[in-house]
Amino acid sequence: SDHCAILLSCASKLNRTNIFRFENYWLSCSDFNDVVKNAWMAVESTNATPGYTLHRKLLALQRALTSWSKLHAPDPDRTITNCLKWISFFDNAEETRQLDTAEFKIRCLLKERVDTLCEQAEIKWKQRSRINWLKLGDRNTSFFHAYASGRRRRNYIHRNNLTLNKPSDIAETFFQYFRSSIGSCYTPSAYINLTALYQSLPPDSLSINFAKTSLYVVNLAEPSHASLANSFNCSMGHFPLTYLGLPLSPTKLPTCAFNSLIDKFHKRLSGWKSALLSPAGRVVLINSVLTNLPIHYLSIFILPKAINHQLRELQRRFLWRKSSCPIKEGVPLVAWDIVARPKALGGLGIANIYYKNLSLLCKWLWRFVSQPDSPWAVLIKSTYPIFNISHSFAVYNGTKTFFWLSSWLGTPLMDQFPALFSYSAHKFALVSEVFIDNLFSLPVISYPSIMAQQEFSTLCYRLCNFHICVGPDVCCWKWTPHATFSTSSAYNLFFAGSTFDSTPITVWYSFAPPRVQFFTWLLYKNRILTLENLRRRGWILASRCELCLNAGEDIIHLFLLCPYSLAVWASLNLLPCLPQPSFLGFGDSWAMWSSRLPKDIRKVGNTIFSCFAWSIWSERNRRIFDNTCSTPLSTASRIRMLIADVDISSLT
């Protein structure tokens, strides 16, 4: 440091006895608040300074939390292992005999304890991974653990093309480096080079480094390139080049110029992340990558179709690929055009790259309209017709608004009065040129037809109360309340006219965990891999329900008609009846059932049914893949535990 001396220690082991680290999972312990309160109040305020008193309180709090954590808040990973051993012991005992009441209660308490410890372990590893974009509550502990382990493995240095991990090697490298840098004691010379001192630049000045400077020429004959480079004492550069992270070229950019964007997507959407993240976590990561990485590209360039396709394929593979899936690309359960829709229209809210690109480019159109003298305004507005229907003008002095072409009375007047427009002598006239001294004067090229005369009468009636005012004309954006442009409103405009989907009312309007909401979204779309859906995909299977072993397995039977599911719902005894099957499909049956619930418990009802469907599907998978089965009462107990994990005060 330039101001304070630094003591460099090369010890092979760090002294961790005095290191105190606060664990975020302590906050979920029931007696944490009491420990903090007692430790804080134990230190009495004296006549000392407030800073010293605060120091004593914090020191006492540190000691209290350290001793308390060893006894009452041990490491959750080790405690989970011990609890699972006891649960396995009771499960094995139940196979040979019936558990008594005390043993059954102990096993239930152990399962509740494991759920609490799993939440604490997720909080612990999230804190160590230092990831802030992914929410808790979706059992992504393995993903946080992998990130934290990766950060720990990065504790190395490079020296002479070698990677050093051992503390002894790192210490020796540090010692040799500083020894060669510092050397022996330096004796200052009495001679000062005044010429070099006078020629040096002041601290706030910049000098051109010609060795790192390149000359790029546009629209100039090639024989003169070398002479220009010699004049500037620099080298010649060639297009396309990368400037401030963006490719530049005087001509159309080739597809290879966007390879860096593809590489960044590959790096962020790695396969190991999709294997460790839940589907809801993958959606969050896709949206965060799409929001941050290509924003500058999408704001400047129109991405080629090939690049759009590659980015879409990367997102699709990342969303649907699983570690247990033998197919590299995964099994896409829902078409990507549906996935890349807002949640209000039945999608997952993943941004459509093409629509996002156009909506960001509309930002420049807005600037061109607000600056009408821009030489590119006419070209850009003709290239993106969606912008022409999205803005209007508030006319004051009429010097910036075209009478026929601009949208200042709803749609352009050329579209409202086509016959009259064909007779106009000045089709590019401004409003100020038509209203002279607030008198309406419209020149025509010849005697108008009867249709044009009728349109002229209608136009005069609409303009009878219009007057020119003082002040410049103002451009207004139609799709926001404050009449100014926003990228989100332009993006939503591309989905105008889409059919309404009741998915948000049932799937997203609930307290269910994100992984359950993602599953119910697939269920609503009838895209979960039941035996009936697998047969539609070409698999030769016998469609038989694994829960009742009678009827065929489709979503209507599995969740609404199966005797096992009906028994589980009756054991829950939280809501009177299941949704009734409808010829319109499972989603409409659920939507009608939800709409009939009282409004104050509708969200709770959707949560209960979502957890019920998730548990029924989990039980079905356990019977197929693990060859284990549970009674309806046990499944209902798991549903209650899943609902208990959700903080719903109205359920207790």
Number of C-alpha atoms within 10 A of each C-alpha: 5 5 5 6 7 8 6 9 8 14 10 12 8 10 8 7 6 6 7 11 8 10 14 13 19 19 13 15 12 9 13 16 13 10 14 17 11 13 19 18 12 12 16 9 14 9 7 8 9 11 9 13 16 14 11 16 18 16 14 19 20 17 12 16 19 15 11 15 14 10 8 13 20 12 15 19 15 11 15 19 12 13 18 16 11 15 19 12 12 17 13 11 12 14 9 8 8 11 15 9 8 9 13 14 12 14 20 15 14 18 19 15 15 21 16 16 21 19 20 24 24 23 25 21 23 24 17 16 19 12 13 9 10 17 15 16 16 18 21 21 22 17 22 26 20 16 19 18 14 12 13 12 10 9 11 13 15 11 12 5 7 8 12 16 14 12 16 14 14 18 17 11 16 15 14 10 13 10 11 9 9 9 9 8 6 7 6 6 6 5 6 8 7 9 8 9 9 9 8 10 11 8 6 5 7 8 6 7 8 11 9 8 14 15 15 14 16 10 6 8 8 10 8 10 15 13 11 15 16 11 8 12 14 17 17 15 13 10 14 17 14 11 8 7 11 16 17 15 14 10 9 8 17 12 12 10 15 16 12 13 18 16 11 13 20 15 10 14 20 12 16 13 21 21 20 20 22 20 23 20 25 21 18 17 22 20 15 15 16 19 13 9 14 16 14 13 17 19 18 13 15 14 19 13 11 10 16 16 14 13 17 17 14 17 23 20 18 25 25 19 20 23 14 8 12 10 10 12 16 17 16 13 14 15 11 17 9 16 19 19 19 17 18 15 19 22 22 19 17 20 18 19 19 17 17 22 23 22 25 22 20 23 16 16 21 21 13 18 19 16 12 14 11 11 10 11 19 14 9 16 18 11 10 13 10 16 19 16 14 17 22 21 21 15 23 18 18 24 15 22 26 21 23 24 17 22 22 20 16 12 17 18 19 18 11 15 18 14 19 21 19 14 17 18 13 16 16 14 17 18 22 20 17 18 18 11 10 12 12 16 10 13 11 15 10 9 9 16 12 11 12 18 14 14 18 18 10 12 15 12 10 11 11 10 7 13 15 16 12 9 11 14 17 17 21 21 20 16 17 13 7 9 14 13 21 16 16 13 15 24 20 15 15 15 13 8 7 9 9 9 14 18 22 17 17 27 29 21 16 19 21 26 20 19 17 22 23 20 21 25 23 16 19 23 18 19 18 20 16 20 21 19 17 15 14 10 10 8 11 10 10 11 18 16 19 21 21 14 11 12 15 19 22 18 24 19 16 24 24 21 16 21 16 19 24 17 15 21 24 17 15 19 10 13 12 9 12 17 20 14 18 13 7 8 14 21 24 20 19 24 19 15 19 20 12 9 15 10 11 9 13 19 20 21 21 24 25 23 25 26 24 25 22 21 20 22 18 13 20 21 15 15 14 13 8 10 9 11 16 13 12 21 15 13 24 23 16 16 24 16 16 18 21 14 16 14 11 13 8 8 12 6
